[in-house]
Amino acid sequence: MTVALMWEARAAEGRGAELLEWARTRAAALAVEPLRSELLRAPQDRVLVLTWWEAAYDDELPELPEPEAGLISRPVHRWRFESLGPAGG
C-alpha cells in the first residue's frame, strides 16, 4: 500500500521565503527517504510538502515538525491518505 502525507503551513507576514526554505531543508533531512516527495507553494505564503511511502495506513512515518511559532501564522495542517492509483484508470 502507498500512503501519502500532506503537510501545509502558512508563513507569518513577510516570511514566506524563509518558510519555504525551512520546509525544503526539513523534507531533505527526514530520517527515512520517502518513495517520492514534492514541495509546493501557493498564494498567501502557503507551503505544502507531499511525501509518499510504501507503508500501511497506520504505520508510524517520519513527518515534518511544527515550525517555530514566529515563522507561521497558524498551526500546521496535516493529512494522511491511502493512494488508490491514477484518477483516470
C-alpha positions as CSV (number, residue, x, y, z in Angstrom):
1,M,0.0,0.0,0.0
2,T,1.1,3.5,-0.7
3,V,0.4,6.3,1.9
4,A,0.7,10.0,1.1
5,L,1.3,12.5,3.9
6,M,0.5,16.2,3.4
7,W,1.9,18.9,5.5
8,E,0.7,22.5,4.9
9,A,1.7,25.7,6.7
10,R,1.1,29.5,6.1
11,A,4.0,31.8,6.8
12,A,3.9,34.7,9.1
13,E,3.8,38.1,7.3
14,G,6.9,38.6,5.2
15,R,8.4,35.2,6.0
16,G,7.2,33.1,3.0
17,A,10.7,32.6,1.5
18,E,12.0,31.6,4.9
19,L,9.2,29.1,5.5
20,L,9.8,27.6,2.0
21,E,13.5,27.1,2.7
22,W,12.7,25.7,6.2
23,A,10.3,23.1,4.7
24,R,12.8,22.2,1.9
25,T,15.6,21.6,4.5
26,R,13.4,19.6,6.8
27,A,12.0,17.4,4.0
28,A,15.5,16.6,2.8
29,A,16.5,15.6,6.3
30,L,13.7,13.1,7.1
31,A,15.0,10.1,9.0
32,V,13.9,7.8,6.1
33,E,13.7,8.8,2.5
34,P,10.2,8.6,1.1
35,L,9.3,7.0,-2.3
36,R,8.7,10.5,-3.6
37,S,8.3,14.0,-2.2
38,E,7.2,17.3,-3.6
39,L,7.4,20.9,-2.3
40,L,4.7,23.3,-3.5
41,R,3.7,26.9,-2.7
42,A,0.5,28.9,-3.1
43,P,-0.7,32.4,-2.6
44,Q,-0.7,33.9,0.9
45,D,2.8,32.4,1.6
46,R,1.4,28.8,2.0
47,V,3.8,25.9,1.7
48,L,2.8,22.3,1.1
49,V,5.0,19.2,1.4
50,L,3.7,15.9,0.0
51,T,5.5,12.6,0.7
52,W,4.7,9.1,-0.5
53,W,5.5,6.0,1.5
54,E,5.3,2.2,0.9
55,A,3.6,1.5,4.3
56,A,0.3,0.6,6.0
57,Y,-2.1,3.4,6.6
58,D,-1.4,3.5,10.4
59,D,2.3,2.9,10.3
60,E,4.5,5.5,12.1
61,L,6.2,7.6,9.4
62,P,8.6,10.5,9.5
63,E,6.8,13.8,9.3
64,L,7.9,17.4,9.2
65,P,7.7,19.0,12.6
66,E,5.9,22.2,13.5
67,P,8.0,25.3,12.8
68,E,8.8,27.8,15.4
69,A,5.7,29.9,16.3
70,G,7.1,33.2,14.8
71,L,7.6,31.6,11.3
72,I,4.0,30.6,10.8
73,S,0.7,32.4,11.1
74,R,-1.4,29.4,12.2
75,P,-0.8,25.8,13.3
76,V,0.3,23.4,10.6
77,H,-2.4,21.3,8.9
78,R,-1.6,17.6,8.3
79,W,-3.5,14.9,6.4
80,R,-2.8,11.2,5.6
81,F,-4.2,9.5,2.5
82,E,-4.2,6.0,1.1
83,S,-3.2,6.0,-2.6
84,L,-5.8,4.4,-4.9
85,G,-3.8,4.8,-8.1
86,P,-4.3,7.1,-11.1
87,A,-7.5,9.1,-11.3
88,G,-8.2,8.2,-14.9
89,G,-7.8,4.5,-14.6
